[in-house]
């Protein structure tokens, strides 16, 4: 019970910018959310480019402007279930498990490097999948209704990173 209260208190601390990251071994979804203006910068980046981007954020917004920035990373290993073992053939389950493990390691490395750069990091359990898309994932249309019109089509990792940042910032979700 006290852990839940602590999590709520930590997420209630207002930040100037929330960086949501949905890690992937090829290109992670990244969203920079300026909380006050609700301005979003959403993209996907490879690991090396993501490190460059985090250094830029630290330099420009933390060091020069004195803003509070938190990097929020989806930590899939915090899920307790092993859902892929029950729905697939052994070979398919092994492949899914391998890919999942690779993504988890990328997430851990992103967190490690962000801390090394000097950014605050929060590794969060994946959000509940309650949307209309495949496997309960959020669709482009649903996300557009929440955050306002999006000017470009986003892939699933980018949409997920946007939702992570939006929810972490405590902004309303109205459909």
Secondary structure, DSSP 8 states (H G I E B T S, - for coil): -HHHHHHHHHHHS--SEEEEEE--SS-EEEEEEETTTTEEEEEEE-HHHHHHHHHHHIIIIIIIT---EEEEEE-GGG----THHHHS-HHHHHHHHHHHHHHHHHHHHHHHHHHHHT-EEEEE------SSSGGG---HHHHHHHH---SS---HHHHHHHHHHHHHTT-----
